[in-house]
Amino acid sequence: DEQVLLAIGDIGGHGLTAAAGMARLRGALAGLAITGAPPDRLLGWLNDLVWHVDPEHTASVMAGYFDPARRTLTWSQAGHPPPVLVRGAWARALDTPAGIMLGAGRGEYAVGRLQLRPGDLLLLYSDGLVERRDRAIDEGVERLVAAVRGITDPERLVAVALDALGPTHTDDDTCLVALGKIGRAHV
C-alpha cells in the first residue's frame, strides 16, 4: 500500500548469541509486517516471541510505517531512544509512545503519529550513539539534538551526528538512519 516499514533496534548482550537474537527479531518483524498490523501490535508480537523463544534477551526497538504520499509516520517503541526531528532551524527529540523493552515485562504498546513537513528530517539511532558510562542517556540525546539543529541534508545529518557523538571507546554498537526527501525520493 505504498507505506514503508521503518525499524531500528538493539539487543542486549554481545557476541554470536546476541547477533543471532537480533537476526531472529529482524526476520520476525519483517514477516509479521506483511499482516498489515499496526506498529503497536507488531511490537506486542515481538515481545511474545522474546518471552517464548529468547527469554535470556531484552531488546529495544522503534518500528513504524511511513506513508510518503501523506508524509506521516505511525510508530511504536519498546524502550528505544526517541527519534530526533529536524525542522528548519530547530531540532527536538520526539515524545515516545509508552512501551516497555522487549523481554522486560508484559504490557501494551502505544502508537505515536507524526505529520512531517516538506524539508523535515527524522533521525533514528541506537543508544550506542548517545549513551556512555560517564553520562546519562538523556544528556547524550540533548547533545545530539544540539548538534543536528538546522541541518537540511540527510547524509550531512548522519555525518554531523557521528562527528559530535560517534564512537569514543564505547562497548555498544552504533546505528543511524536518516529519513528525508532529496528531490522526489525519500531516503
N, C-alpha and C positions, 0 to 999 in steps of 0.2 A: 504493500500500500504506500510505497514511496518513503516510508519512515526509515530512519537509520537507528539501529541499536548501538548505543554508546555504553561502554563499560570500562571500568578500571578497578583493579582490586589488588589486595596484598594479603598473603597468608602468613601466619605466624610461623617462625622457625626458619631453618636454613638447610641447605643440602638437598639430596635427591628426594627425600620423603616430602619436604615442603614443595619442591618443584612438581612432583607427581600430584600432590593435592591440588595445587593451583591449576595444573593442566586439566584435572578432573572437573574442577569448578568451572573453568572456562568452557569446556566441552558441554557440560550440563547446561550452562546458561545459553549457549548457542542453540542447543536442542530444544530447551524449554521456550525460547523466544518465538519459535515458529508457531506456537499455540496462539500467539497474539495476546496473551495475558498481560495485564498491566504490570508495571515495574514492581509494585509492592507485592504482588502475588509471586512474581519471579523470585524475589528475594526470600519470600516465605518458603518456597520450594527448595531453594538453595540451602536455607538454614536446616530444613528437614534432612537434606542429603548429608550435610556435615554431621548432624546429630546421629544419623544411622550408619554412615559409611566411614567418616573420618572424625570420630569423637575426640581424637587427640589434638585436633587443629582448631584454631579460630581464624577467621579471615574478615577483612573489611572489604566492602565493595560499594561502588556507586554505579547504578545502571539506570538507563532510561532510553526513551525514544525521542529522537529529534525529527521534527517534521519540517523539512526545508521550505516547503511552499508556504506554510503558516509561520515559520520561524519560531516554533515553540519547542520547548524541551519539557517532557514529563518524566520525572525521575524519582527514584527512591535511593536510600543509602542504608548501609549496615555498618555503622561505626567508622565510616570513612571520612577523611578530611574534606572540608567544604570546597566545592568548585569556586574559582575566582572569576568574577565577571568584570571585564574591562570595557567601559563605555565612555568613549571620548577621553576627557582629561582625568577621569576618576576610575577607581577600581574598588571592589569590595568582595569579601568572602560572602557567599550566599548563606542564608539561614538554611540549615539542613532539616529535612523532614525527620521525624523520630524513627529510630531503628537501631536495634542492638546488633553488635558484631555477630557474624555467622558463627554458630557453635558456642556462643557465650550465654545463651538462655533462650527462652521462648517468648514470643510476643509478636505484636503486629508491626508492620512497616507502613509508614505514612507515605503519601505522594506529594511531591513538590511540583509546581508548574512555573515556568519562566517564559515570558514573552521576550524574545530577542529582537533588537532593533538593527536596522542596517548599520554596519560598521562595528557592531559588538564583537568581542572576542571572549571565549569561555575557555578557561584553563582547568583541566583535570590533572591530578597528580597523586602520587603515592606519598605516604608520610615520610619516606626516606629523604624527600626534598626539604621538609620543614622541621623535622624532629631531630634533636641532638641530645646527648646525655647532659649537656650543661645548660639547656634551655627548654622551657615548656613548648609544647607543640603550638599553642596559641601565639606565642611570641614569634615563632617561625612563620606562621600564617600571616601575621602582621607585617613581617619583613617582606614576605612575598608580595603582598598587596602593594606595599610602598614601592617595591622595585619595578612592578609591571604597569603601574599607573601611567596612562596616556599612550601606551604602545598600540599601534594600529595594524601591525603585521604579525600573523601567527608564527612565522619562523623566527622573527626577531623576539617575539614574546617568550618563546621557549629558550632562546639563547640568553636573554637577559635574566630569566628566572634561574637558569643553571649557573650563570656567572655570579649572581647575587647570593644564591643559597646552595649551589651544587655540592657534590660530594667532597667533604673535607673530613677524612678519617671517620666515615660513618660505617656502621656494620650493616646497614639496611640498603636494599635496592632503591633506585630512584627511577620513576616513570612519569613522563609528562605527555599530555595530549592537548593540543590547542584546536579549538573549533572556531572557524571564522570564514568569511567569504572573500575569495580572491576572484575578481571578475564575476563570472556567472557560477563558479563552482565553490562549494563549501569544502573546506579541508579540515 
